[in-house]
Amino acid sequence: MINKIKVAINKFPFSGQFGSTENGIQTNAIEQGGLTTLLSDLGCEITETFTAKLTLDEEKQYGSQHRMGLASNHLSKKVSEQIKSNVFPFGLLQNCNGLMGMLAGVQHSGTRKNPIKVGLIWIDAHGDFNTPETTLSGMLGGMPVAISCGLCLERLRRTCGLDPPLPTKYVTMVGVRDTDPFEQELIDRSQIEHITVKDIRLLSPRVMQQVERLAELTDKIYVHIDLDVLDPSDIPGAGLPVAGGPTANELSAALELIFSHQKTAAFGVASYPASRDHDKLGLKSVFKLFEGVVRGIQKRS
């Protein structure tokens, strides 16, 4: 009999976007749509459900980016505690700006005070490697990987709890196929490596080669998914759909491989289009991804 995997669900309702709400509709929709039942059926023990919130003093602070940074710090501390307690953290993130808090939590989950080295497997149709100088849209949501790598917005990164930033060689991008011109120049000048959609579909050796590469460089690995990486047919209503992505079944199989490695320490899902997923086809895709993650963890010796 397989021992139950201890997991925690961490909801992060802050987007960091100007004028956005912090009500957690998207993150709640995944949890309340059946995630807890799914995880239990897969043999997981849910030790806690945490929602990142601001303190009473922090509630007096203004600025959507700043508030997101403050909330990210709370997420970071919770994720760190969970990993130290041998609990596997799942992140349900309003959008990809939740990356910094999850990364920071893994970074500070070591047994000593000093931060550990963290690898990032970034699974997204977009690179999110823009800076305020390269962006065409001005969206903060197009910058979290660049922020995490120390290319811009240092104060925000430090507020989130992520310090030091990640060297770009600690990053592998998966399925990225839609970037801005100046953003692509930054990626090309970096040491970021890539796994293509074709690699995912074929489960090519490159998938595990990249996991092993990051495992040699770092102490633990965080895996982050923006759901628009999927083919639009599997994530109806995605905010920024991009044709040519993997199916949920294909990506689930790849996640099973990735999470069979001992160093994959946390998993986050961002940008579920709850209000536009009328037939819940996207929610089914989300659950397939979680199934792949849990199957992978169960394969660890």
C-alpha positions as CSV (number, residue, x, y, z in Angstrom):
1,M,0.0,0.0,0.0
2,I,1.3,3.4,-1.0
3,N,1.8,5.8,2.0
4,K,-0.3,8.9,1.9
5,I,1.5,12.0,0.6
6,K,1.2,14.9,2.9
7,V,0.2,18.0,0.9
8,A,-0.9,21.6,1.5
9,I,-3.1,23.8,-0.6
10,N,-1.9,27.5,-0.7
11,K,-4.3,30.0,-2.3
12,F,-2.8,33.3,-3.5
13,P,-5.6,35.7,-4.6
14,F,-3.3,38.7,-5.3
15,S,-2.6,39.5,-8.9
16,G,-0.5,42.7,-8.5
17,Q,-2.4,44.3,-11.4
18,F,-3.8,47.8,-11.0
19,G,-7.5,47.8,-10.2
20,S,-7.7,44.1,-9.6
21,T,-9.7,42.5,-6.8
22,E,-8.2,40.2,-4.1
23,N,-11.3,38.0,-3.6
24,G,-9.7,34.7,-4.8
25,I,-12.5,33.7,-7.2
26,Q,-10.1,31.9,-9.5
27,T,-8.1,30.1,-6.8
28,N,-11.2,29.2,-4.8
29,A,-12.8,27.7,-8.0
30,I,-10.1,25.1,-8.3
31,E,-10.3,24.1,-4.6
32,Q,-14.0,24.1,-4.4
33,G,-14.4,22.5,-7.8
34,G,-13.2,19.2,-6.5
35,L,-9.4,19.4,-5.9
36,T,-9.6,18.3,-2.3
37,T,-11.6,15.2,-3.3
38,L,-9.3,14.5,-6.2
39,L,-6.2,14.7,-4.0
40,S,-7.8,12.5,-1.3
41,D,-8.7,9.9,-4.0
42,L,-5.2,9.9,-5.3
43,G,-3.8,9.0,-1.8
44,C,-2.9,12.4,-0.4
45,E,-3.5,13.7,3.1
46,I,-4.3,17.4,3.0
47,T,-2.6,18.8,6.1
48,E,-3.8,22.4,5.7
49,T,-5.4,24.9,3.4
50,F,-3.8,28.4,3.6
51,T,-5.0,31.6,2.0
52,A,-2.4,34.5,1.8
53,K,-3.8,37.6,3.5
54,L,-2.4,40.9,4.6
55,T,-2.2,41.8,8.3
56,L,-4.3,44.6,9.7
57,D,-1.4,47.0,9.4
58,E,-0.6,45.9,5.9
59,E,-4.2,46.4,4.9
60,K,-3.6,50.1,5.3
61,Q,-0.9,50.0,2.6
62,Y,-1.8,51.0,-0.9
63,G,-0.6,50.0,-4.4
64,S,-1.6,46.7,-6.0
65,Q,2.0,45.7,-6.7
66,H,3.2,46.5,-3.2
67,R,0.2,44.7,-1.6
68,M,1.0,41.7,-3.8
69,G,4.6,41.8,-2.6
70,L,3.5,41.9,1.1
71,A,1.1,39.0,0.6
72,S,3.8,37.0,-1.3
73,N,6.0,37.3,1.8
74,H,3.3,35.5,3.8
75,L,3.0,32.9,1.1
76,S,6.8,32.4,1.2
77,K,6.9,31.8,4.9
78,K,4.0,29.3,4.8
79,V,5.6,27.3,1.9
80,S,8.9,27.3,3.7
81,E,7.3,25.9,6.9
82,Q,5.5,23.2,4.9
83,I,8.6,21.9,3.1
84,K,10.5,21.9,6.4
85,S,7.7,19.7,7.8
86,N,7.9,17.3,4.8
87,V,4.6,18.6,3.4
88,F,4.4,19.1,-0.3
89,P,3.1,22.6,-1.2
90,F,0.6,23.2,-4.0
91,G,0.0,26.8,-5.0
92,L,-3.2,28.0,-6.5
93,L,-2.2,31.4,-7.9
94,Q,-4.3,34.2,-9.2
95,N,-1.8,34.8,-11.9
96,C,1.9,34.3,-12.6
97,N,2.9,37.1,-10.2
98,G,2.5,34.5,-7.5
99,L,5.8,33.0,-8.7
100,M,8.0,35.1,-6.4
101,G,6.3,34.0,-3.2
102,M,6.4,30.3,-4.1
103,L,10.1,30.6,-5.2
104,A,11.0,32.4,-2.0
105,G,9.3,29.7,0.1
106,V,11.4,27.0,-1.5
107,Q,14.5,29.2,-1.3
108,H,14.1,29.5,2.5
109,S,13.1,25.9,3.2
110,G,16.6,24.7,4.0
111,T,17.8,23.5,7.4
112,R,20.1,26.5,7.8
113,K,19.4,30.2,7.9
114,N,21.1,30.8,4.5
115,P,18.8,30.6,1.5
116,I,19.3,27.5,-0.7
117,K,19.7,27.3,-4.5
118,V,16.4,27.0,-6.3
119,G,15.8,25.8,-9.8
120,L,12.7,26.9,-11.8
121,I,10.8,24.9,-14.4
122,W,8.7,27.5,-16.0
123,I,5.8,26.0,-18.0
124,D,4.0,28.8,-19.9
125,A,3.1,29.8,-23.5
126,H,4.8,33.1,-22.6
127,G,8.3,33.8,-21.3
128,D,7.2,36.5,-18.7
129,F,10.8,37.7,-19.1
130,N,10.0,41.3,-19.8
131,T,11.3,44.3,-17.9
132,P,9.8,47.8,-17.7
133,E,12.2,48.7,-20.5
134,T,11.3,45.9,-22.8
135,T,7.6,45.5,-22.2
136,L,5.1,46.5,-24.9
137,S,2.0,46.1,-22.7
138,G,3.3,47.4,-19.4
139,M,1.8,44.4,-17.6
140,L,3.5,43.3,-14.4
141,G,2.2,39.8,-15.3
142,G,4.7,39.7,-18.1
143,M,7.7,40.2,-15.8
144,P,7.8,37.7,-12.9
145,V,10.6,35.5,-14.3
146,A,12.7,38.6,-15.1
147,I,12.0,40.0,-11.6
148,S,12.9,36.6,-10.0
149,C,16.2,36.6,-11.9
150,G,17.1,40.1,-10.7
151,L,16.7,42.0,-14.0
152,C,14.3,44.6,-12.6
153,L,12.0,45.7,-9.7
154,E,14.5,44.7,-7.0
155,R,12.4,46.3,-4.2
156,L,9.3,44.2,-5.2
157,R,11.4,41.0,-5.3
158,R,12.8,41.6,-1.9
159,T,9.4,42.5,-0.5
160,C,8.2,39.1,-1.8
161,G,11.0,37.5,0.2
162,L,13.0,36.3,-2.8
163,D,16.7,37.1,-2.1
164,P,19.1,36.5,-3.8
165,P,17.6,36.4,-7.3
166,L,18.0,33.3,-9.4
167,P,20.8,33.1,-11.9
168,T,19.3,32.6,-15.3
169,K,21.1,29.2,-15.7
170,Y,18.8,28.0,-12.9
171,V,15.8,28.3,-15.2
172,T,14.3,26.0,-17.8
173,M,11.4,27.3,-19.9
174,V,8.8,24.8,-21.2
175,G,6.4,25.3,-24.0
176,V,7.2,29.0,-24.4
177,R,6.2,30.1,-27.9
178,D,4.9,33.7,-27.7
179,T,7.4,36.4,-26.7
180,D,7.8,40.1,-27.3
181,P,10.7,41.1,-29.6
182,F,12.8,42.8,-26.9
183,E,11.9,40.1,-24.4
184,Q,13.2,37.5,-26.7
185,E,16.5,39.4,-27.0
186,L,16.8,39.2,-23.2
187,I,16.1,35.4,-23.3
188,D,18.6,34.9,-26.0
189,R,21.3,36.7,-24.0
190,S,20.5,34.7,-20.9
191,Q,21.5,31.2,-19.8
192,I,17.9,29.9,-19.8
193,E,17.4,26.5,-21.4
194,H,14.3,25.2,-23.1
195,I,12.0,22.2,-23.5
196,T,9.7,22.5,-26.5
197,V,6.1,21.5,-27.0
198,K,7.4,18.7,-29.3
199,D,9.6,17.5,-26.4
200,I,6.5,17.3,-24.2
201,R,4.4,15.5,-26.8
202,L,7.0,12.9,-27.4
203,L,8.2,12.7,-23.8
204,S,11.7,13.2,-25.3
205,P,14.8,12.5,-23.2
206,R,15.3,16.3,-23.0
207,V,12.6,16.5,-20.4
208,M,14.5,14.6,-17.8
209,Q,17.8,15.9,-19.0
210,Q,16.7,19.3,-18.0
211,V,15.4,18.2,-14.6
212,E,18.8,16.5,-14.0
213,R,20.6,19.7,-15.2
214,L,18.7,21.8,-12.6
215,A,19.2,19.1,-9.9
216,E,22.9,19.3,-10.4
217,L,23.0,23.1,-10.1
218,T,20.4,23.6,-7.3
219,D,19.2,22.1,-4.0
220,K,15.4,22.1,-4.9
221,I,13.2,22.8,-7.9
222,Y,9.9,24.6,-8.1
223,V,7.6,23.8,-11.1
224,H,5.2,26.6,-12.2
225,I,2.4,26.3,-14.8
226,D,0.5,29.1,-16.4
227,L,-2.5,27.3,-17.8
228,D,-2.3,29.1,-21.1
229,V,0.6,26.8,-22.0
230,L,-2.1,24.2,-22.9
231,D,-3.7,24.1,-26.3
232,P,-6.7,26.4,-26.2
233,S,-9.0,23.5,-26.8
234,D,-8.1,22.2,-23.3
235,I,-8.3,25.5,-21.5
236,P,-11.3,27.4,-22.8
237,G,-11.4,31.1,-21.9
238,A,-7.7,31.4,-21.3
239,G,-6.8,35.1,-21.0
240,L,-3.9,35.0,-23.5
241,P,-4.4,31.8,-25.6
242,V,-1.7,30.6,-27.9
243,A,-2.3,27.9,-30.4
244,G,0.0,24.8,-30.7
245,G,0.3,23.9,-27.0
246,P,0.3,20.4,-25.5
247,T,-2.9,18.8,-24.4
248,A,-3.6,18.3,-20.7
249,N,-2.9,14.6,-21.1
250,E,0.5,15.2,-22.7
251,L,1.6,17.7,-20.1
252,S,0.3,15.4,-17.3
253,A,2.5,12.6,-18.6
254,A,5.5,15.0,-18.6
255,L,4.7,16.2,-15.1
256,E,4.7,12.6,-13.9
257,L,8.3,12.3,-15.1
258,I,9.4,15.6,-13.7
259,F,7.9,15.0,-10.3
260,S,9.4,11.5,-10.0
261,H,12.7,13.4,-9.2
262,Q,13.4,13.9,-5.5
263,K,14.4,17.5,-5.9
264,T,11.1,18.8,-7.3
265,A,9.8,20.4,-4.1
266,A,6.6,22.4,-4.9
267,F,4.1,23.0,-7.7
268,G,2.0,26.0,-8.6
269,V,-0.8,26.6,-11.1
270,A,-1.7,30.1,-12.2
271,S,-4.4,31.9,-14.3
272,Y,-7.4,29.5,-14.2
273,P,-10.1,31.4,-16.2
274,A,-12.9,30.4,-13.8
275,S,-15.5,32.9,-15.0
276,R,-15.0,31.8,-18.7
277,D,-14.7,28.1,-18.2
278,H,-18.5,27.5,-18.6
279,D,-18.4,23.8,-19.3
280,K,-15.6,23.1,-16.8
281,L,-13.4,21.7,-19.5
282,G,-10.5,23.8,-18.2
283,L,-11.0,22.6,-14.7
284,K,-10.8,19.0,-15.9
285,S,-7.5,19.9,-17.5
286,V,-6.2,21.3,-14.3
287,F,-7.1,18.1,-12.4
288,K,-5.2,16.1,-15.0
289,L,-2.1,18.1,-14.3
290,F,-2.5,17.5,-10.6
291,E,-2.9,13.8,-11.3
292,G,0.4,13.7,-13.1
293,V,2.2,15.5,-10.3
294,V,0.9,13.1,-7.6
295,R,1.7,10.0,-9.8
296,G,5.2,11.3,-10.1
297,I,5.7,11.9,-6.4
298,Q,4.3,8.4,-5.7
299,K,7.1,6.9,-8.0
300,R,9.9,8.2,-5.8
301,S,11.8,5.5,-4.1
